[in-house]
């Protein structure tokens, strides 16, 4: 583990959230899709299961996507804006058999607020550790998904949408075609 458990979970969740808005379609098409994202990334606390909540979460995505394209100062600006906007006050919390970790807004805060602040806190850890190069865009030429490289040797190149497999198949076919010709 490179970072604390809650930081890694938050980084993974924010990349997955950003990737729900892609040129391939809307990944948060309805409240049920938001429910699935909520469960898949083990969010805790208030979840209203409403269209208003869904809209608020969708509205957060472009702000978070900008992080992957910003330099350090830009990321710091985004992080600080989110923390100020939501009056983040970090506190150590334990719940659901999880070890102590930070929550910076109450568990009954709106879901989009908690997502924004958890993302900001995790990104702050990356900034403090000098590890912003772990934020990447998928290397597949037809993909714009974002990823967080949590590998020890910083070697991850592809997102979770199967782009690594597609690249491997393309390379295999090219080698096979070259060997026949």
C-alpha positions as CSV (number, residue, x, y, z in Angstrom):
1,X,0.0,0.0,0.0
2,X,1.5,3.3,-1.1
3,X,-0.9,5.6,0.7
4,X,-3.4,5.1,3.5
5,X,-6.4,2.9,2.8
6,X,-8.9,5.7,2.7
7,X,-6.7,7.8,0.3
8,X,-6.3,4.9,-2.1
9,X,-10.1,4.1,-2.0
10,X,-10.9,7.8,-2.6
11,X,-8.5,8.1,-5.5
12,X,-9.9,5.0,-7.1
13,X,-13.5,6.2,-6.6
14,X,-12.8,9.7,-8.0
15,X,-11.2,8.3,-11.1
16,X,-14.2,6.0,-11.5
17,X,-16.6,8.9,-11.0
18,X,-14.8,11.0,-13.6
19,X,-14.9,8.1,-16.1
20,X,-18.7,7.9,-15.8
21,X,-18.8,10.9,-18.1
22,X,-17.2,9.8,-21.3
23,X,-17.7,10.0,-25.0
24,X,-18.9,6.4,-24.9
25,X,-22.0,7.5,-23.0
26,X,-23.4,8.4,-19.6
27,X,-22.2,6.0,-16.9
28,X,-24.5,7.6,-14.3
29,X,-27.6,7.4,-16.4
30,X,-30.0,7.1,-13.5
31,X,-30.3,6.8,-9.8
32,X,-29.8,3.0,-10.0
33,X,-26.4,3.6,-11.6
34,X,-25.5,6.1,-8.8
35,X,-26.6,3.5,-6.3
36,X,-24.2,1.0,-7.9
37,X,-21.3,3.5,-7.9
38,X,-22.1,4.2,-4.2
39,X,-21.9,0.5,-3.3
40,X,-18.9,-0.3,-5.6
41,X,-16.8,2.4,-3.9
42,X,-18.0,1.7,-0.3
43,X,-19.3,5.2,0.4
44,X,-20.8,5.6,3.8
45,X,-23.4,8.0,5.2
46,X,-26.4,9.7,3.7
47,X,-27.6,8.7,0.2
48,X,-30.9,10.1,-0.9
49,X,-31.5,8.0,-4.1
50,X,-33.0,11.1,-5.8
51,X,-32.6,12.8,-9.2
52,X,-31.4,15.9,-7.5
53,X,-28.6,14.0,-5.8
54,X,-27.7,12.4,-9.2
55,X,-27.5,15.8,-10.8
56,X,-25.3,17.1,-8.0
57,X,-22.9,14.2,-8.4
58,X,-22.8,14.6,-12.2
59,X,-22.1,18.3,-11.8
60,X,-19.0,17.5,-9.8
61,X,-17.4,15.4,-12.5
62,X,-16.0,18.2,-14.7
63,X,-14.4,19.9,-11.8
64,X,-12.7,16.7,-10.8
65,X,-11.6,15.8,-14.4
66,X,-9.7,19.1,-14.6
67,X,-7.3,17.7,-12.0
68,X,-5.9,15.3,-14.5
69,X,-5.0,18.1,-16.9
70,X,-3.8,20.7,-14.4
71,X,-0.3,21.4,-13.1
72,X,0.5,21.3,-9.4
73,X,-0.6,24.8,-8.8
74,X,-3.9,24.2,-10.6
75,X,-4.5,21.0,-8.6
76,X,-3.8,22.8,-5.4
77,X,-6.3,25.6,-6.4
78,X,-9.0,23.0,-7.2
79,X,-8.4,21.1,-3.9
80,X,-8.4,24.3,-1.8
81,X,-11.6,25.5,-3.5
82,X,-13.4,22.3,-2.8
83,X,-12.2,22.2,0.8
84,X,-13.3,25.9,1.4
85,X,-16.5,25.5,-0.5
86,X,-17.7,22.7,1.7
87,X,-16.2,23.9,5.0
88,X,-14.1,20.8,5.4
89,X,-12.9,20.2,8.9
90,X,-10.8,17.0,9.0
91,X,-11.5,14.6,11.9
92,X,-10.4,11.1,12.7
93,X,-13.4,8.7,12.4
94,X,-13.9,4.9,12.6
95,X,-17.0,3.1,11.3
96,X,-18.1,-0.1,9.7
97,X,-15.1,-2.0,11.0
98,X,-12.8,0.4,9.1
99,X,-9.6,1.6,10.7
100,X,-9.3,5.3,11.7
101,X,-9.4,7.6,8.7
102,X,-10.3,11.2,8.0
103,X,-13.8,12.5,7.3
104,X,-13.9,16.2,6.7
105,X,-17.6,16.8,6.5
106,X,-20.4,15.1,8.5
107,X,-21.7,11.7,7.3
108,X,-25.1,13.3,6.8
109,X,-23.7,15.9,4.4
110,X,-25.1,15.5,0.8
111,X,-23.4,12.7,-1.2
112,X,-21.9,15.1,-3.8
113,X,-20.3,17.1,-0.9
114,X,-18.8,14.1,0.6
115,X,-17.5,12.9,-2.7
116,X,-15.9,16.3,-3.4
117,X,-14.3,16.6,-0.1
118,X,-13.0,13.0,0.0
119,X,-11.5,13.6,-3.5
120,X,-9.9,16.8,-2.3
121,X,-8.4,15.2,0.8
122,X,-7.0,12.3,-1.2
123,X,-5.6,14.6,-3.9
124,X,-4.1,16.7,-1.1
125,X,-2.2,13.6,0.0
126,X,-0.8,13.1,-3.5
127,X,0.3,16.8,-3.6
128,X,2.0,16.5,-0.2
129,X,3.7,13.2,-1.2
130,X,4.9,14.7,-4.5
131,X,3.1,11.9,-6.4
132,X,0.9,13.8,-8.8
133,X,2.5,11.9,-11.7
134,X,0.3,9.0,-10.6
135,X,-2.7,10.8,-12.1
136,X,-2.8,9.7,-15.8
137,X,-4.9,9.6,-18.9
138,X,-5.3,6.2,-20.4
139,X,-2.6,5.4,-23.1
140,X,-5.1,3.8,-25.5
141,X,-5.4,6.2,-28.5
142,X,-9.2,5.9,-28.5
143,X,-9.7,6.5,-24.8
144,X,-9.9,9.6,-22.7
145,X,-10.5,7.9,-19.3
146,X,-8.5,8.9,-16.3
147,X,-6.6,6.6,-14.0
148,X,-4.7,6.6,-10.8
149,X,-1.5,4.5,-11.0
150,X,-1.1,2.9,-7.6
151,X,1.5,0.4,-8.7
152,X,4.8,0.4,-6.9
153,X,6.8,1.0,-10.0
154,X,4.4,3.6,-11.6
155,X,3.9,1.4,-14.7
156,X,0.1,1.4,-15.1
157,X,-0.8,2.8,-18.6
158,X,-4.4,1.8,-19.2
159,X,-7.8,2.4,-17.5
160,X,-10.2,-0.2,-16.2
161,X,-12.3,-0.2,-19.4
162,X,-10.4,-3.0,-21.1
163,X,-8.0,-0.7,-23.0
164,X,-5.0,-2.8,-21.9
165,X,-6.5,-5.9,-23.4
166,X,-7.4,-4.0,-26.6
167,X,-3.8,-2.7,-26.9
168,X,-2.4,-6.2,-26.3
169,X,-4.7,-7.7,-29.0
170,X,-3.8,-5.0,-31.5
171,X,0.0,-5.5,-30.8
172,X,-0.4,-9.3,-31.2
173,X,-2.3,-9.0,-34.5
174,X,0.4,-6.5,-35.8
175,X,3.2,-9.0,-34.8
176,X,1.4,-11.9,-36.4
177,X,0.7,-10.0,-39.6
178,X,4.4,-8.8,-39.8
179,X,5.6,-12.4,-39.3
180,X,3.4,-13.6,-42.2
181,X,4.5,-10.9,-44.6
